[in-house]
Amino acid sequence: MDKTAMVTAEELRDTIIRGMQEKKAFGIATADLQAIETAPARYFVICSGNTPQQVSAIADSVEETVRKEAGEKPAAVVGANNALWVAMDYGTVMVHIFLPDARDHYDLENLWDDSKLTEIPDLD
């Protein structure tokens, strides 16, 4: 990919999903927020990992995959210390990697009622 070309939000979203799948993230879902004027990004990409170690590994994989394939780095990464919920800000795409209990608690999929939610089948 030409590093001088800007990556579209859709390309970035798909690259993030590949990075998640690399570390066997499950329950991957995307929320298309483009129709919501007050949304903080065009897309949320949400997934789960079974342990804090897996959550960290998924976050590392997303960061590495996006850097290699899209030439992008997150503007911010929050939550990496305890890895219950890691949020990564790629501007047009926000990444949320949860332990299952935290994901259930925050329920981001239903926070933005007007978004179009797409569930990505688990690879296994």
Backbone hydrogen bonds, N-H to C=O, Kabsch-Sander energy under -0.5 kcal/mol:
donor,donor_aa,acceptor,acceptor_aa,energy
3,K,1,M,-0.5
5,A,2,D,-1.3
12,L,8,T,-2.5
13,R,9,A,-2.6
14,D,10,E,-2.3
15,T,11,E,-2.2
16,I,12,L,-2.5
17,I,13,R,-2.1
18,R,14,D,-1.9
19,G,15,T,-2.1
20,M,16,I,-2.1
21,Q,17,I,-2.7
22,E,18,R,-1.7
23,K,19,G,-0.6
23,K,20,M,-1.2
24,K,21,Q,-1.8
25,A,20,M,-2.0
26,F,48,S,-2.3
29,A,46,I,-2.7
30,T,118,T,-2.9
31,A,44,F,-2.5
32,D,30,T,-0.5
32,D,116,K,-2.6
33,L,31,A,-0.8
33,L,42,R,-3.1
34,Q,42,R,-0.6
36,I,33,L,-2.1
37,E,35,A,-0.7
39,A,36,I,-1.6
42,R,92,T,-1.6
43,Y,92,T,-1.9
44,F,31,A,-1.8
45,V,94,M,-2.6
46,I,29,A,-3.1
47,C,96,H,-2.1
48,S,26,F,-2.4
49,G,98,F,-2.5
55,V,51,T,-2.6
56,S,52,P,-2.4
57,A,53,Q,-2.4
58,I,54,Q,-2.8
59,A,55,V,-2.2
60,D,56,S,-2.6
61,S,57,A,-2.4
62,V,58,I,-2.7
63,E,59,A,-2.4
64,E,60,D,-2.5
65,T,61,S,-3.0
66,V,62,V,-2.6
67,R,63,E,-2.0
68,K,64,E,-2.6
69,E,65,T,-3.0
70,A,66,V,-2.2
71,G,66,V,-0.8
71,G,67,R,-0.8
72,E,66,V,-1.2
75,A,89,D,-3.2
76,A,89,D,-0.8
78,V,87,A,-2.9
83,A,79,G,-2.2
86,V,97,I,-2.8
87,A,78,V,-2.7
87,A,85,W,-0.5
88,M,95,V,-2.4
89,D,76,A,-2.8
90,Y,88,M,-0.7
90,Y,93,V,-2.6
92,T,90,Y,-1.8
94,M,43,Y,-2.6
95,V,88,M,-3.0
96,H,45,V,-2.8
97,I,86,V,-2.7
98,F,47,C,-2.5
98,F,96,H,-0.5
99,L,84,L,-2.3
103,R,99,L,-2.4
104,D,100,P,-2.5
105,H,101,D,-2.1
106,Y,102,A,-2.6
107,D,103,R,-2.4
110,N,107,D,-1.3
111,L,107,D,-0.6
111,L,108,L,-0.9
112,W,108,L,-0.9
113,D,111,L,-1.0
115,S,112,W,-2.0
116,K,32,D,-1.6
117,L,115,S,-0.7
118,T,30,T,-2.9
120,I,28,I,-3.1
